[in-house]
């Protein structure tokens, strides 16, 4: 009998040793977690190098890989996912980039970044600044749109009649106290792709310069300055992505999939591969998200007949980026308290892991592997691990170390959806576990 699948990704779950916690935040929390420890004790555990050992994944490449997609052939670029997740209209062939409202200071004709998130500006201030920039873009006739999404974040969409390309470098250097960069075509491209990248980069650079011109002395920023708050006087774009049609999750894996998420990126990756959203009131993609509502959303999806449900929780990563190690551990405990309902479901396989490790000491993604646990009420294979954390999954995990691209095949096997290697299946119709095609009619 085929089982349903729940994939829980706790963003940035892995970490490094934090002296004041005498371990990672997950190690610290695992002294009190109940549900995660039960999954580890009664299931199979190991570590995951989502991309490759020592390579810090971005969240989009990590999720894309975990869902079973090939980065070298199918990856569209992050900006496209951000646009989809924020319900921003984007046509095939257009390019989208995510951006931060940031604080810069002019010196010797260069713009030096002082705060990449402008004090995590949000709400009406952020919305008003983005509206002002869009008005200026329209008045200049620049083929682009800017949209505010969440907190200090937004999406820039490049339009125009000519061919565009995602093969352009970031304006955002991902560091503070360094100059804003110029968008440039990738060095390895040539011909038509190079011309398309030059066209795309020109528009990005024009919008970047215009954003400083419009926002630096905007009334919102003058008021923020008076209050001692950092000005949000530029947009820093990164992660160009082009809108293309992808193979759906159902076509690839034969499962009807749904997702529960709050952050635009994670919604976007799921939507791009054809998953259906299960809306949850208060699912914000922040630490203050509706955790209980998200679990109820997963249960609704299972009851509605979905074969595969992806649950994303962002707060673990946000706290890591803010270098709040103890708060990250406390948030893991909050997650643990609501996960117990999932363990009550019959005929389901649950995997819980992270998309990457995020150092809460340095505030950035790192290349260390993340822990993973596979659990089902009908016994899979037991490790006997007492605590779900990086160290015990490494020392006692029966799986050892796997790749991110191994997760989907394992979930298919554990849910009785695979067939023996060497048989040639039809990718469209799975009738029984290991049986493909259509019933023979007499």
Secondary structure, 3 states (H helix, E strand, C coil): CCCEEEEEEECCEECCCEHHHCECHHHHHCCCCCHHHHHHHHCEEEEEECCCCCCCCCHHHHHHHHCCCCHHHHCCCHHHHHHHHCCCCCCCCCEEEEEEEEEEEEECCEEEEEECCCCCCCHHHHHHHHHHHHHHHHHHCCCEEEEECCCCEEEEEECCCCCCCCCECCCCCCCCCCECCCCCECCCCCHHHHHHHHHHHHHHHHHHHHHHHHHCCCHHHHHHHHCCCCCCCEEEEEEEEECCCCCCHHHHHCCCEEEECCCHHHHHHHHHCCCEECCCCCCCCCCCCCHHHHHHHHHHHHHCCCCEEEEEECHHHHHHHCCCHHHHHHHHHHHHHHHHHHHHCCCEEEEEECCCEEECCCCEEECCCEEEEEECCCCCCCCCCCCCCHHHHHHHCCCCEEECCHHHHHHHHHCCCCCCCCCCCCCCCEEECCEECCCCCC
